Structures are given as C-alpha cells and as structure tokens.
C-alpha cells in the first residue's frame, strides 16, 4: 500500500529541507506546492493568487502517483484544515495510507534567522518576511496522531532519523 506523507509547517520551519531528505532516502515522489505555484505565476495566465490552483494540482498529482503505488510527500504550509482535507481525499481515493507531519521550529531566533537569511530558489513566488510568518494563521491538525518534528538546533539527519522511526511505528 502506498503512503502519502503530508508535511506542514510555517515557512522556514524546515519542511522542504526535511521533505527532500526523506525523498532522497526513500525514493518517494516530492510534490512541493511552492514549485507548482511558482510555475502558475510564471504562466501566461498571470493569476492574482496561485494558491488554490497550486494545491488542486498537487492533490491531483498525489492521487495519480499513489494509484501507481508510489509513496508521495506533500510539501506545503498546509496551515488550514481545508488544505489538509484535500490531501486526505487524495489518499482515500488512492486507497493509500495517510501520515500528517507537522514541522516546527520553536526557537524564534533561529526561525527568524532562517527566514531572513535564506536564498530564494523560485523565480516568481515571493518569499515571506518574518512579519508575514509571525502573522500567518495556523489551525491545529484534526488528527491527534500527527507526527510533530522539532527542527530547532537539530541536524537534518537527526530530524530525518526521528521521522523515519515515527513513520515505522
């Protein structure tokens, strides 16, 4: 049975770094919503806001890959329950296991440094500043079993080892 591992967390918490490490280790398909949104913004359509289209495209790609028996990592902020519900539906439609993962960085100083010092890796999608991260609305996961990974003052390898262990339980 394939599995959908849904990464969530505020910008700068370490989602994409850990998602990439996980995919390198396991061979899972990496679906990064920011990459999809960036492509939409660079398209001739020039939408005012690419978020809904980005998530909808990612849900569809997740479902397609899960139906092929591939494990999928969904890499997005996923701050709202409505966004998370789309991932649940994709997993259910593909008869795949669903694993919610929340990436957190509780050290505000380290988190701010990550936001202010990171280099943009996408062309059209603007990167949030520290104020935008602090003001972001965050809804708790409905699943009480969501895996929470703290990234403050930890190496990627340490976080990855914890994630792999928790997913195998």
N, C-alpha and C positions, 0 to 999 in steps of 0.2 A: 504494500500500500504506500502510495506516495504521501509526502507531507508538505504542508505549507507552513513555513516559519515566518511569522509576521513581526518584523522589527518595528518598534515605535519609540518615540522619544523626541525631546526638543532638539532643535538644530544645535550642533556642537556637542551633543552628549556622547557621540562615538558610534552612532548607528551604522553609517556607511563603512567605516573602518572595520568594525566587527563583522558586518554582513559580508564584506569582501573576503575577510579572513576565513569565515565559515564556509563560503562558497569555494574558495581555493582548497580547503581541507576536504570538503565532502563532494565536490562536483555539482552542487545544487545550482539551479538557474537563478541568477541575480536579477531581480526586477527593481530598478531604482526609479521611483516616481519622479524625482527631480530631473532625471535624464529625459524622461518622456515629456515632462512639462517644458523643458528647455527646447526640445525639438518642436513642440507645438508653437512656442513663442517665435521660433525662427522660421516657421512656415509662412506661406503667403496669406494664410487666414488672419494672422495677427489678432488673436482674441485678446480681450482686455484681461481675462483671467483664465489661465490654463488648468486650474486645479481639478475641476470636475472631470474634464476630458482626460487629464493625466491619470487620475485614479481609475476611471472607467476602462481606459486602455490597458492599464496594468492588471485589473481584475480579469479581463478577458484573456490576456496573455498567461496569467497564472493558471486559469482554468484549463486552457489549451495544453500547457506543459504538464499539469498534474494529470490530465486524462491520458497523456502519453507515458505516464509512470515516472515522470521526473520529479524530484524534490525541488521546491521553489522557495526562494527567500524574497519576501516583500519588504522593501527598504523604503520607508516613508515616515513622516512625522506621525501620521495616524492619531492626531490629537483628539479627534471627535469620534464618538460611538458610531455615527453614521458612516464614517470612513471604514471603520473596523468591520461593520456589518457586511460590506462588500466583499471583504476577504473571507469571512465565514461562509457566505453564499458560494463563492468560488470553490472553496474546499468541499462543501457539501455537494455541489453539482458534479464534482470530480470524484466523489467518494474518497477523499483524502483526509489524512489526519491534520488537525489544526493546532498550532502551537503559538500562542501570543507571547511576545517577548518585549519587555519594556526596558530600554537602555536609559540609565540615569547617571548624572554627574552631580553629586550633592555638594561638591566643593565649588561654591560660587566663583571664587577667584580663578580656579583652574578652568571652569566653564567659560568665564568671560574671556580669558586668555585664548582659549580655543577659537572663540568667535572672532575676536579682534585680530588674531594672527593668521588665521587660515587663508590659504590662497584659493581664489575662485577656480573651479575646474569645469564650469559650464559657461557658455558664451552669452546667453540671453536671459537666463533666470537670475534675478538679483539675489544676492546673499543677504540674509537678515543681519541687522546690527544687534548689539547686546540689548538695547531697549526693546526691540521687537521680540526678542527671545523671552525676556522677562514678562512682557505683557501678553504673551501667547496664551490663549485659553487651552486648558488641559482637562479632559474628562477622564476619570479613573476607568480602568478596564472593567467590563462587566464580569469577566472570568476571575474568580478569586484565585485561580491557579496560574495566573500569568507569571511567567518567569521574569524576575527583575535582576538585571545585571548592573552593578555599580562600576563605573569606569574611572572614577577619580583616583588618582595616584596608583593606578594599576597598568600593567603592560597589556598589550593586545593579546599576547599569548596566554596570560593569566585569565583574562576575560573569556577567551575562546575555550580554554580548558573547562572553566566553570559552565559555560553554555553547553558544550558537548556532554558534559556529565549530567547536567539537569535535563537535557533532552532525552537522555537514555534511560532516565528513571521511570 
